[in-house]
Amino acid sequence: MTDLLNGAEDEAFRQEIREFVTANLHPGTRDKVARGAPLTREDFARWQQCLFERGWVAPAWPVEHGGPGWSARQRLIADEEMFRQHTPPLPGFGLKMIGPILMRFGTPGQQARFLPGILSGDDWWCQGFSEPGAGSDLASLRTRAVRVAGGWRISGSKTWTTYAQYANWIFCLVRTDPQAKKQQGISMMLVDMASDGFTRRPIRLMDGTEEVNEIFLDDVFVPDDQVVGEINRGWTYAKALLENERFGIGGIGRSKHLLQRVREMADAAGRGADPEVADALAAFEIDIMAVEATTLRLLNAAEAGARIGAETSLLKIRGTEIQQGLTELMLEVAGPAALPERESEGAEAPFENAAYQFLNWRKLSIYGGSNEIQRGILAGQVLGL
Ligand SMILES: Cc1cc2nc3c(=O)[nH]c(=O)nc-3n(C[C@H](O)[C@H](O)[C@H](O)COP(=O)(O)OP(=O)(O)OC[C@H]3O[C@@H](n4cnc5c(N)ncnc54)[C@H](O)[C@@H]3O)c2cc1C
């Protein structure tokens, strides 16, 4: 597909990324990503280690905290090129969510203690925001923390916690002032998942995997130095974190990778020249370019010092609509070939993960704040309606 980022300098940078990936990415992982197969902790951890050793693991972090010093343009190129070379997208809970929040709101002690483990992958983080009664209306959360000597004791439950089975730390939103207005009585705490009173139960999803979990906290002790920023200001930190999350979910590299896979499948199914399929693929390509241009514009503005906030909702909506639309087209071109002939055998290459990916990616329009909620944010905060 057409690259917006195609100057001579861009090409030299692209080449550097390409050579690094070719030399370092484990072939087994590469193959899984290329086929859209589910990935294991080992796939992620092995690749994170390579990037960490090269100093490229946290493209958006400032150099003083371990970032590579790339421009916004270089970050987009690296993301795109890595996807093109079938690298696994590293989960963002540490690198894109709590890491930047600790840089902005954490104490120097918390930064020194937690940032190195996030970079190296020695610590794996997960996100404890949603609860059984608090998803879209996150401020209704009921997990509470009660003051005790030297810290807090948390009781309650969290749900939909992605990759908690791999994690050793979780950042949680908890209610610390039940009397205050609901957004004002919330704090953010860092919880060691090996603490007494902490349990996890996997949730089986319709795609057959167990990617998410329920979490139960029964009087779990959290020392004062694991509270982020000020008590009762957690809502402010959560909003900043969710805006970062939405930037990432726009996923240009991921969309281009998927578009390429759908093209290959259309060719394999003998439908590459089918005008209906060709039209649909061209429309997706144009949409991806539009999201890429918008992302670049917002990244450049952020780099020039502008505060990007609710606008990231736009990237989340369009990016996830494109990706879900592509998985729908993928199923359409695969047709019956996406179904295994016998359950033990699986479907034929290159269609073998089409059904899994279609089912798995229904989540994109739900997590990170559902797309309906993003439309509400855009209407209120960007359009001023
Ligand atoms: C696969 C997956 C992984 C996830 N991972 C995590 C994680 O790691 N950590 C975490 O904390 N959470 C996680 N989540 C939770 C996710 O953030 C919530 O599911 C999401 O915020 C929606 O909340 P809910 O499921 O309670 O749905 P609800 O809030 O009950 O919403 C149900 C429906 O009503 C619509 N709706 C609700 N309110 C409004 C409104 N005001 N206007 C218009 N429409 C509305 C919603 O869009 C949705 O379609 C994950 C979810 C999924 C599916």
The ligand as an SDF file (V2000), in Angstrom:
LIG
                    3D

 53 58  0  0  0  0  0  0  0  0999 V2000
  -11.3850   -8.4000   25.7050 C   0  0  0  0  0  0  0  0  0  0  0  0
  -11.5060   -7.3070   26.7160 C   0  0  0  0  0  0  0  0  0  0  0  0
  -10.3890   -6.9340   27.4240 C   0  0  0  0  0  0  0  0  0  0  0  0
  -10.4770   -5.9660   28.4260 C   0  0  0  0  0  0  0  0  0  0  0  0
   -9.3680   -5.6800   29.1740 N   0  0  0  0  0  0  0  0  0  0  0  0
   -9.4890   -4.8520   30.2530 C   0  0  0  0  0  0  0  0  0  0  0  0
   -8.3810   -4.6660   31.1400 C   0  0  0  0  0  0  0  0  0  0  0  0
   -7.2920   -5.2130   30.9430 O   0  0  0  0  0  0  0  0  0  0  0  0
   -8.5660   -3.8890   32.2220 N   0  0  0  0  0  0  0  0  0  0  0  0
   -9.7520   -3.2490   32.4720 C   0  0  0  0  0  0  0  0  0  0  0  0
   -9.8420   -2.5270   33.4740 O   0  0  0  0  0  0  0  0  0  0  0  0
  -10.8300   -3.4080   31.6540 N   0  0  0  0  0  0  0  0  0  0  0  0
  -10.7150   -4.1980   30.5560 C   0  0  0  0  0  0  0  0  0  0  0  0
  -11.7940   -4.3850   29.7110 N   0  0  0  0  0  0  0  0  0  0  0  0
  -13.0770   -3.7980   30.0880 C   0  0  0  0  0  0  0  0  0  0  0  0
  -13.5940   -2.7190   29.1510 C   0  0  0  0  0  0  0  0  0  0  0  0
  -12.9260   -1.5050   29.3740 O   0  0  0  0  0  0  0  0  0  0  0  0
  -15.1150   -2.6120   29.3820 C   0  0  0  0  0  0  0  0  0  0  0  0
  -15.6880   -3.8140   28.9140 O   0  0  0  0  0  0  0  0  0  0  0  0
  -15.7190   -1.4250   28.6810 C   0  0  0  0  0  0  0  0  0  0  0  0
  -15.3470   -0.2260   29.2960 O   0  0  0  0  0  0  0  0  0  0  0  0
  -17.2750   -1.5000   28.6190 C   0  0  0  0  0  0  0  0  0  0  0  0
  -17.7970   -1.7440   29.8890 O   0  0  0  0  0  0  0  0  0  0  0  0
  -18.8470   -2.9360   30.1530 P   0  0  0  0  0  0  0  0  0  0  0  0
  -18.2900   -4.1810   29.5530 O   0  0  0  0  0  0  0  0  0  0  0  0
  -19.1550   -2.9320   31.6100 O   0  0  0  0  0  0  0  0  0  0  0  0
  -20.1340   -2.5670   29.3110 O   0  0  0  0  0  0  0  0  0  0  0  0
  -21.2630   -1.5290   29.7300 P   0  0  0  0  0  0  0  0  0  0  0  0
  -20.6560   -0.3120   30.2900 O   0  0  0  0  0  0  0  0  0  0  0  0
  -22.2850   -2.2430   30.5550 O   0  0  0  0  0  0  0  0  0  0  0  0
  -21.8870   -1.1720   28.3180 O   0  0  0  0  0  0  0  0  0  0  0  0
  -22.7770   -2.0600   27.6160 C   0  0  0  0  0  0  0  0  0  0  0  0
  -23.1500   -1.3930   26.2850 C   0  0  0  0  0  0  0  0  0  0  0  0
  -23.8390   -0.1620   26.5110 O   0  0  0  0  0  0  0  0  0  0  0  0
  -23.1820    0.9190   25.8370 C   0  0  0  0  0  0  0  0  0  0  0  0
  -23.2110    2.1180   26.6830 N   0  0  0  0  0  0  0  0  0  0  0  0
  -22.9650    2.1890   28.0180 C   0  0  0  0  0  0  0  0  0  0  0  0
  -23.0610    3.4700   28.4470 N   0  0  0  0  0  0  0  0  0  0  0  0
  -23.3750    4.2200   27.3550 C   0  0  0  0  0  0  0  0  0  0  0  0
  -23.5800    5.6140   27.1370 C   0  0  0  0  0  0  0  0  0  0  0  0
  -23.4810    6.4970   28.1370 N   0  0  0  0  0  0  0  0  0  0  0  0
  -23.8550    6.0430   25.8770 N   0  0  0  0  0  0  0  0  0  0  0  0
  -23.9430    5.1620   24.8430 C   0  0  0  0  0  0  0  0  0  0  0  0
  -23.7590    3.8220   24.9820 N   0  0  0  0  0  0  0  0  0  0  0  0
  -23.4640    3.3600   26.2210 C   0  0  0  0  0  0  0  0  0  0  0  0
  -21.7460    0.4400   25.6550 C   0  0  0  0  0  0  0  0  0  0  0  0
  -21.1360    1.0690   24.5550 O   0  0  0  0  0  0  0  0  0  0  0  0
  -21.9340   -1.0560   25.4250 C   0  0  0  0  0  0  0  0  0  0  0  0
  -22.2580   -1.2820   24.0740 O   0  0  0  0  0  0  0  0  0  0  0  0
  -11.7210   -5.3240   28.6780 C   0  0  0  0  0  0  0  0  0  0  0  0
  -12.8610   -5.6670   27.9260 C   0  0  0  0  0  0  0  0  0  0  0  0
  -12.7570   -6.6460   26.9530 C   0  0  0  0  0  0  0  0  0  0  0  0
  -13.9970   -7.0150   26.1850 C   0  0  0  0  0  0  0  0  0  0  0  0
  1  2  1  0
  2  3  1  0
  2 52  2  0
  3  4  2  0
  4  5  1  0
  4 50  1  0
  5  6  2  0
  6  7  1  0
  6 13  1  0
  7  8  2  0
  7  9  1  0
  9 10  1  0
 10 11  2  0
 10 12  1  0
 12 13  2  0
 13 14  1  0
 14 15  1  0
 14 50  1  0
 15 16  1  0
 16 17  1  0
 16 18  1  0
 18 19  1  0
 18 20  1  0
 20 21  1  0
 20 22  1  0
 22 23  1  0
 23 24  1  0
 24 25  2  0
 24 26  1  0
 24 27  1  0
 27 28  1  0
 28 29  2  0
 28 30  1  0
 28 31  1  0
 31 32  1  0
 32 33  1  0
 33 34  1  0
 33 48  1  0
 34 35  1  0
 35 36  1  0
 35 46  1  0
 36 37  1  0
 36 45  1  0
 37 38  2  0
 38 39  1  0
 39 40  1  0
 39 45  2  0
 40 41  1  0
 40 42  2  0
 42 43  1  0
 43 44  2  0
 44 45  1  0
 46 47  1  0
 46 48  1  0
 48 49  1  0
 50 51  2  0
 51 52  1  0
 52 53  1  0
M  END
$$$$
